[in-house]
């Protein structure tokens, strides 16, 4: 029963924060929406920051599942990146259908809001983004070995460019409420990947 309550609190906090912001969502909002007393929340999370870390971890699990599904396939490496972009676009399209507008990247939103503040949230978000880069970098390095991309491409630099562009286009998709912008970004991301580092 207690695991169910904790799960409900995290799920509720995640939905509220994703639809608004970490700053705007209060403990009272989470308790009211989850149908839980404050004492129960504080039993699991001694502070709002602790609840925020649990939300970050829940977002990571969701995105890790998509990364593992896309990059764990036997498809050629650049097609794995394409698969992730399609899956990410699909995830945000489904969120738009539920919420009424594109909510943005669940990690990117929190990065914008919390990375300027000291504390564990910033460290955890940086770890997640670094892990994303690693998926991209490994696929790009494999593509280079196969001769699928030009010689001279630095996999680390290409992965950072691709991920930065993906986060930026996701912000644009949120601002314009157009999740199709993400799926349409595949060609631009391919160009960024295939550009040799000078």
Residue frames as qw, qx, qy, qz and C-alpha x, y, z in Angstrom:
[[0.000, 0.885, 0.466, 0.000, 0.00, 0.00, 0.00],
 [0.294, -0.801, 0.086, 0.514, 2.79, 2.43, 0.88],
 [0.404, -0.114, 0.595, 0.685, 4.49, 1.78, -2.47],
 [0.196, 0.646, 0.658, 0.334, 1.20, 2.61, -4.18],
 [0.149, -0.933, -0.239, 0.225, 0.99, 5.91, -2.31],
 [0.390, -0.572, 0.344, 0.634, 4.57, 6.83, -3.18],
 [0.362, 0.181, 0.697, 0.592, 4.02, 5.93, -6.82],
 [0.088, 0.809, 0.563, 0.143, 0.81, 7.99, -6.92],
 [0.249, -0.870, -0.035, 0.424, 2.59, 10.99, -5.40],
 [0.374, -0.361, 0.516, 0.681, 5.44, 10.84, -7.91],
 [0.281, 0.410, 0.732, 0.466, 3.07, 10.30, -10.85],
 [0.014, -0.894, -0.445, 0.042, 0.90, 13.22, -9.73],
 [0.300, -0.777, 0.145, 0.534, 3.85, 15.52, -9.11],
 [0.417, -0.093, 0.628, 0.650, 5.33, 14.59, -12.48],
 [0.214, 0.626, 0.662, 0.353, 2.09, 15.39, -14.33],
 [0.129, -0.936, -0.269, 0.187, 1.63, 18.71, -12.52],
 [0.373, -0.643, 0.314, 0.591, 5.24, 19.81, -13.00],
 [0.406, 0.099, 0.684, 0.598, 5.27, 18.72, -16.65],
 [0.128, 0.740, 0.597, 0.284, 2.11, 20.74, -17.25],
 [0.163, -0.982, -0.082, -0.050, 3.40, 23.79, -15.40],
 [0.396, 0.645, -0.502, 0.418, 6.77, 24.08, -13.66],
 [0.612, -0.158, -0.648, 0.424, 8.57, 22.85, -10.57],
 [0.100, 0.070, -0.318, 0.940, 8.40, 26.32, -9.02],
 [0.444, -0.193, -0.150, -0.862, 4.66, 26.75, -9.58],
 [0.755, -0.251, -0.562, -0.226, 3.63, 23.36, -8.21],
 [0.266, -0.565, 0.526, -0.577, 3.32, 23.28, -4.44],
 [0.035, 0.072, -0.966, 0.244, 3.18, 20.40, -1.98],
 [0.439, 0.286, 0.527, -0.669, -0.48, 21.22, -1.36],
 [0.600, 0.432, -0.307, -0.599, -1.23, 20.90, -5.07],
 [0.366, 0.271, -0.885, -0.098, 0.37, 17.46, -5.21],
 [0.118, 0.064, 0.874, -0.466, -1.42, 16.22, -2.08],
 [0.526, 0.355, 0.266, -0.726, -4.79, 17.51, -3.27],
 [0.609, 0.422, -0.462, -0.487, -4.47, 15.95, -6.73],
 [0.365, 0.226, -0.902, 0.046, -3.14, 12.65, -5.35],
 [0.724, -0.473, -0.268, -0.425, -5.75, 12.50, -2.57],
 [0.749, -0.081, -0.482, 0.447, -3.02, 12.19, 0.05],
 [0.404, -0.906, -0.111, 0.062, -2.47, 14.02, 3.36],
 [0.207, 0.871, -0.399, 0.201, 0.69, 16.11, 3.76],
 [0.580, -0.560, 0.576, -0.138, 1.93, 13.77, 6.47],
 [0.910, 0.163, 0.374, 0.066, 1.86, 10.88, 4.03],
 [0.588, 0.772, -0.108, 0.214, 3.83, 12.87, 1.48],
 [0.070, -0.828, 0.492, -0.259, 6.44, 13.86, 4.05],
 [0.858, -0.285, 0.424, -0.057, 6.72, 10.22, 5.09],
 [0.860, 0.314, 0.273, 0.294, 8.21, 9.52, 1.65],
 [0.483, 0.549, 0.062, 0.679, 9.71, 12.89, 0.77],
 [0.438, -0.531, -0.387, 0.614, 11.13, 15.13, 3.51],
 [0.023, -0.575, 0.045, 0.817, 11.06, 18.16, 1.20],
 [0.630, 0.695, 0.122, -0.324, 9.79, 19.44, -2.11],
 [0.189, 0.714, -0.633, -0.230, 13.33, 19.06, -3.46],
 [0.345, -0.187, 0.919, -0.036, 13.30, 15.36, -2.55],
 [0.628, 0.494, 0.543, -0.257, 10.01, 14.96, -4.41],
 [0.416, 0.814, -0.229, -0.335, 11.56, 16.82, -7.35],
 [0.069, -0.517, 0.837, 0.164, 14.44, 14.34, -7.45],
 [0.508, 0.153, 0.838, -0.124, 11.94, 11.48, -7.57],
 [0.576, 0.719, 0.218, -0.323, 10.22, 13.20, -10.51],
 [0.205, 0.747, -0.566, -0.283, 13.56, 13.56, -12.30],
 [0.273, -0.254, 0.927, 0.038, 14.21, 9.84, -11.73],
 [0.591, 0.424, 0.643, -0.242, 10.74, 8.95, -13.05],
 [0.480, 0.802, -0.109, -0.338, 11.37, 11.04, -16.16],
 [0.004, -0.608, 0.768, 0.202, 14.69, 9.33, -16.61],
 [0.486, 0.026, 0.870, -0.076, 13.08, 5.89, -16.45],
 [0.605, 0.649, 0.357, -0.292, 10.59, 6.88, -19.13],
 [0.388, 0.829, -0.327, -0.235, 13.26, 8.24, -21.45],
 [0.243, -0.473, 0.842, 0.086, 15.69, 5.39, -20.70],
 [0.656, 0.248, 0.701, -0.125, 13.03, 2.94, -21.90],
 [0.584, 0.785, 0.092, -0.184, 12.77, 4.86, -25.18],
 [0.085, 0.788, -0.592, -0.143, 16.56, 5.08, -25.53],
 [0.448, -0.260, 0.856, -0.002, 17.00, 1.36, -24.83],
 [0.695, 0.454, 0.536, -0.152, 14.27, 0.43, -27.29],
 [0.495, 0.851, -0.079, -0.160, 15.66, 2.64, -30.06],
 [0.143, 0.776, -0.614, -0.015, 19.37, 2.07, -29.60],
 [0.540, -0.291, 0.780, -0.122, 19.13, -1.57, -28.57],
 [0.840, 0.437, 0.194, -0.257, 17.83, -2.66, -31.96],
 [0.722, -0.088, 0.512, 0.458, 19.86, -4.41, -34.65],
 [0.459, 0.856, 0.225, 0.072, 19.16, -1.56, -37.12],
 [0.598, 0.377, -0.075, 0.704, 22.11, 0.37, -38.60],
 [0.380, -0.328, -0.420, 0.756, 23.37, 3.04, -36.19],
 [0.067, 0.001, -0.102, -0.992, 21.96, 6.11, -37.94],
 [0.474, -0.353, -0.610, -0.528, 18.58, 4.42, -38.20],
 [0.490, -0.423, -0.664, 0.375, 18.67, 3.88, -34.43],
 [0.127, -0.215, -0.185, 0.950, 19.04, 7.63, -33.99],
 [0.313, -0.153, -0.444, -0.826, 16.12, 8.16, -36.40],
 [0.516, -0.391, -0.754, -0.109, 14.09, 5.66, -34.38],
 [0.336, -0.382, -0.528, 0.680, 14.76, 7.56, -31.17],
 [0.068, 0.090, -0.071, -0.991, 13.71, 10.87, -32.78],
 [0.448, -0.259, -0.610, -0.600, 10.47, 9.28, -34.04],
 [0.524, -0.407, -0.725, 0.183, 9.80, 7.77, -30.62],
 [0.233, -0.275, -0.342, 0.868, 10.55, 11.03, -28.83],
 [0.236, -0.047, -0.279, -0.930, 8.22, 12.91, -31.21],
 [0.517, -0.326, -0.714, -0.342, 5.55, 10.26, -30.63],
 [0.424, -0.363, -0.653, 0.511, 5.92, 10.56, -26.87],
 [0.042, -0.244, -0.173, 0.953, 5.43, 14.35, -27.00],
 [0.355, -0.147, -0.515, -0.766, 2.53, 14.02, -29.44],
 [0.513, -0.401, -0.759, -0.025, 0.80, 11.64, -27.01],
 [0.297, -0.358, -0.474, 0.747, 1.48, 14.09, -24.18],
 [0.132, 0.035, -0.165, -0.977, -0.03, 16.89, -26.26],
 [0.455, -0.298, -0.681, -0.491, -3.15, 14.78, -26.83],
 [0.500, -0.453, -0.682, 0.283, -3.49, 14.25, -23.06],
 [0.340, -0.458, -0.309, 0.761, -2.55, 17.75, -21.91],
 [0.267, 0.878, 0.369, -0.148, -3.83, 19.97, -24.71],
 [0.285, 0.919, -0.273, -0.012, -0.44, 21.38, -25.74],
 [0.792, 0.305, -0.409, 0.335, 3.14, 20.22, -26.26],
 [0.619, -0.783, -0.043, 0.049, 4.68, 20.10, -22.78],
 [0.176, 0.827, -0.524, 0.104, 8.30, 20.00, -23.95],
 [0.658, 0.220, -0.692, 0.199, 11.02, 17.60, -22.93],
 [0.713, -0.654, -0.231, -0.104, 10.52, 16.32, -19.37],
 [0.748, -0.289, -0.070, 0.593, 14.26, 16.55, -18.73],
 [0.360, 0.373, 0.163, 0.839, 14.91, 19.68, -20.80],
 [0.296, -0.787, -0.262, -0.473, 12.17, 21.62, -18.98],
 [0.724, -0.668, -0.103, 0.141, 13.68, 20.80, -15.60],
 [0.699, 0.014, 0.052, 0.713, 17.18, 21.53, -16.91],
 [0.137, 0.611, 0.175, 0.760, 16.08, 25.04, -17.90],
 [0.474, -0.767, -0.167, -0.398, 14.43, 25.60, -14.55],
 [0.791, -0.610, 0.037, 0.022, 16.77, 23.91, -12.07],
 [0.852, 0.189, -0.076, 0.483, 20.26, 23.72, -13.58],
 [0.196, 0.699, -0.169, 0.666, 21.11, 27.25, -12.49],
 [0.591, -0.677, 0.181, -0.399, 20.56, 26.29, -8.86],
 [0.100, 0.461, -0.857, 0.209, 23.06, 24.42, -6.72],
 [0.694, -0.143, 0.509, -0.488, 22.10, 21.00, -5.50],
 [0.489, -0.068, 0.863, 0.101, 21.47, 17.43, -6.44],
 [0.620, 0.633, 0.399, -0.234, 18.85, 18.20, -9.11],
 [0.317, 0.840, -0.347, -0.272, 21.42, 19.92, -11.32],
 [0.202, -0.476, 0.848, 0.117, 23.84, 17.00, -10.93],
 [0.574, 0.195, 0.787, -0.112, 21.19, 14.43, -11.74],
 [0.573, 0.756, 0.168, -0.268, 20.00, 16.31, -14.83],
 [0.151, 0.772, -0.569, -0.239, 23.59, 16.61, -16.06],
 [0.393, -0.224, 0.891, 0.032, 24.05, 12.85, -15.61],
 [0.634, 0.468, 0.587, -0.186, 20.93, 12.15, -17.66],
 [0.469, 0.842, -0.095, -0.248, 21.96, 14.43, -20.52],
 [0.074, -0.642, 0.745, 0.168, 25.46, 12.93, -20.49],
 [0.539, 0.038, 0.840, -0.034, 23.93, 9.45, -20.78],
 [0.618, 0.693, 0.293, -0.228, 21.85, 10.63, -23.78],
 [0.227, 0.831, -0.447, -0.242, 25.02, 11.95, -25.41],
 [0.347, -0.387, 0.850, 0.086, 26.65, 8.55, -24.88],
 [0.669, 0.370, 0.636, -0.103, 23.88, 6.76, -26.78],
 [0.506, 0.846, 0.016, -0.165, 24.25, 9.18, -29.68],
 [0.032, -0.784, 0.599, 0.160, 28.07, 9.11, -29.56],
 [0.531, -0.186, 0.824, 0.066, 28.26, 5.32, -29.62],
 [0.669, 0.554, 0.492, -0.059, 25.89, 5.12, -32.60],
 [0.342, 0.913, -0.170, -0.145, 27.83, 7.83, -34.45],
 [0.245, -0.632, 0.721, 0.143, 31.15, 6.12, -33.75],
 [0.635, 0.102, 0.764, 0.050, 29.74, 2.86, -35.10],
 [0.575, 0.770, 0.251, -0.112, 28.44, 4.67, -38.19],
 [0.095, 0.870, -0.446, -0.189, 31.93, 6.09, -38.74],
 [0.438, -0.354, 0.818, 0.119, 33.47, 2.61, -38.53],
 [0.635, 0.391, 0.667, -0.001, 30.96, 1.34, -41.07],
 [0.261, -0.013, 0.454, 0.852, 31.73, 4.23, -43.43],
 [0.069, 0.710, 0.695, 0.091, 28.17, 5.54, -43.16],
 [0.059, -0.981, -0.113, 0.149, 29.36, 9.07, -42.41],
 [0.520, 0.767, -0.256, 0.274, 32.33, 11.07, -43.73],
 [0.741, -0.088, -0.333, 0.577, 35.80, 10.64, -42.28],
 [0.218, 0.298, -0.182, 0.912, 36.75, 13.37, -39.87],
 [0.526, -0.609, -0.242, -0.542, 33.50, 13.36, -37.89],
 [0.081, 0.265, -0.744, 0.608, 34.22, 13.57, -34.18],
 [0.417, -0.418, -0.788, -0.173, 31.56, 11.36, -32.52],
 [0.295, -0.456, -0.548, 0.636, 31.65, 13.35, -29.26],
 [0.038, 0.260, -0.053, -0.964, 31.18, 16.71, -30.99],
 [0.312, -0.140, -0.663, -0.667, 28.55, 15.31, -33.37],
 [0.367, -0.448, -0.809, 0.105, 26.57, 13.77, -30.50],
 [0.163, -0.453, -0.382, 0.789, 26.60, 17.05, -28.58],
 [0.149, 0.124, -0.324, -0.926, 25.45, 18.97, -31.68],
 [0.353, -0.256, -0.789, -0.434, 22.66, 16.50, -32.36],
 [0.345, -0.503, -0.730, 0.308, 21.38, 16.47, -28.79],
 [0.093, -0.366, -0.179, 0.909, 21.61, 20.26, -28.47],
 [0.244, -0.006, -0.479, -0.843, 19.61, 20.66, -31.67],
 [0.380, -0.364, -0.832, -0.178, 17.03, 18.11, -30.51],
 [0.256, -0.509, -0.578, 0.584, 16.55, 19.97, -27.23],
 [0.013, 0.284, -0.070, -0.956, 16.32, 23.29, -29.06],
 [0.311, -0.120, -0.635, -0.697, 13.76, 22.06, -31.59],
 [0.342, -0.448, -0.817, 0.121, 11.76, 20.55, -28.72],
 [0.117, -0.454, -0.340, 0.815, 11.63, 23.99, -27.12],
 [0.193, 0.145, -0.370, -0.897, 10.41, 25.40, -30.45],
 [0.338, -0.275, -0.838, -0.328, 7.79, 22.64, -30.68],
 [0.252, -0.513, -0.676, 0.466, 6.59, 23.62, -27.20],
 [0.020, -0.383, -0.072, 0.921, 6.50, 27.33, -28.03],
 [0.337, 0.162, -0.454, -0.809, 4.59, 26.78, -31.29],
 [0.685, 0.057, 0.568, -0.453, 2.60, 23.77, -30.03],
 [0.750, 0.502, -0.297, -0.311, 3.78, 21.74, -33.03],
 [0.742, -0.388, 0.544, 0.047, 5.15, 18.31, -32.12],
 [0.849, 0.483, 0.175, 0.125, 5.70, 17.59, -35.82],
 [0.168, 0.912, -0.364, 0.082, 8.73, 19.89, -35.66],
 [0.532, -0.543, 0.650, -0.021, 10.57, 17.16, -33.76],
 [0.824, 0.196, 0.523, 0.089, 9.87, 14.40, -36.27],
 [0.565, 0.814, 0.065, 0.117, 10.80, 16.80, -39.08],
 [0.205, -0.889, 0.407, 0.057, 14.16, 17.50, -37.41],
 [0.913, -0.095, 0.355, 0.176, 15.60, 14.16, -38.54],
 [0.693, 0.607, 0.087, 0.379, 17.17, 15.58, -41.70],
 [0.007, 0.905, -0.249, 0.344, 18.76, 18.50, -39.88],
 [0.696, -0.586, 0.411, -0.060, 20.12, 16.17, -37.20],
 [0.912, 0.186, 0.247, 0.271, 21.62, 13.91, -39.88],
 [0.447, 0.790, -0.078, 0.413, 23.37, 16.94, -41.38],
 [0.323, -0.837, 0.348, -0.271, 24.73, 17.93, -37.97],
 [0.875, -0.301, 0.375, 0.059, 25.97, 14.37, -37.39],
 [0.847, 0.326, 0.259, 0.331, 27.61, 14.07, -40.79],
 [0.217, 0.943, -0.139, 0.212, 29.44, 17.42, -40.68],
 [0.783, 0.074, -0.337, 0.518, 33.17, 16.84, -40.09],
 [0.441, -0.842, -0.119, 0.288, 34.63, 18.70, -37.14],
 [0.523, 0.726, -0.102, 0.435, 36.98, 21.48, -38.25]]
